Amino acid sequence: MSLMRSIFLRAFGRPRGLLGKVGGMIMARMNADCGEWVTERLEVEPDDRVLEIGFGPGVVIQRLSKLVPAGRVAGVDLSQEMVQQARSRNAAAVQDGRLDLRLGSVEHLPFDADSFDRALAINSMQVWPDAMAGLREIQRVMKPGGRIALGFTRHSGQPRGEVVEKLAVAGFTNASLVETDEWFCALATKPDGA
Ligand SMILES: C[S@@+](CC[C@H](N)C(=O)[O-])C[C@H]1O[C@@H](n2cnc3c(N)ncnc32)[C@H](O)[C@@H]1O
């Protein structure tokens, strides 16, 4: 692996150590607008149960918590540093038990089948070791009819053309892409009976 890629992964991909701490602070500022845009595309209802994978510093989690006053928000991230930053940013909701932020990987989610109405991941799928395994596992924990959004900034490294196809291959239906010059987002539904 090149030195640049290794630095990039430590700062942003799977944040660790000092680089990861700084990377989290940068992402909290740089990705907030994209996070807001993707969250709006997901059309969250006040009583939804929502799951975010790869929540990073927890800025979108903070927004989601406000959007579902009668629901619940959970998140899973592979980085201990990001779990700490997100828990600290959302300390009140974590303490109240309204927010469940866990260390873990998308391929093995610690939730029962058919648990969530909405799921999202922003700037994350491109660094998962096995994107298809991750998408299938997200689908397992989503309720039939539930909606998923995979959002990306232009600089994420994720090719725009691949995301809709990946969702379809993973078994989601009605997959579509919405995009601006800066951001793009693939949306899809978990079919009944899946
Ligand atoms: C580029 S950061 C994006 C963070 C945040 N969503 C944002 O847009 O600012 C990627 C995030 O995905 C997490 N991540 C990477 N691989 C993961 C995996 N296999 N399972 C869960 N999270 C993962 C990283 O720890 C990191 O927090």
The ligand as a Gaussian input file, in Angstrom:
#p B3LYP/6-31G(d) Opt

LIG

0 1
 C      -14.602000       8.568000       5.354000
 S      -15.300000       8.196000       6.949000
 C      -16.914000       8.952000       6.807000
 C      -17.489000       9.368000       8.119000
 C      -18.836000      10.096000       8.037000
 N      -19.886000       9.221000       7.572000
 C      -18.709000      11.298000       7.155000
 O      -19.214000      11.291000       5.993000
 O      -18.106000      12.273000       7.602000
 C      -15.648000       6.462000       6.836000
 C      -16.208000       5.886000       8.113000
 O      -16.597000       4.519000       7.888000
 C      -16.108000       3.728000       8.959000
 N      -15.918000       2.355000       8.486000
 C      -14.949000       1.892000       7.656000
 N      -15.088000       0.580000       7.430000
 C      -16.175000       0.190000       8.148000
 C      -16.828000      -1.061000       8.338000
 N      -16.392000      -2.171000       7.734000
 N      -17.920000      -1.107000       9.137000
 C      -18.372000       0.024000       9.749000
 N      -17.798000       1.237000       9.599000
 C      -16.715000       1.320000       8.816000
 C      -14.813000       4.407000       9.375000
 O      -14.379000       4.038000      10.663000
 C      -15.164000       5.871000       9.246000
 O      -15.749000       6.395000      10.422000

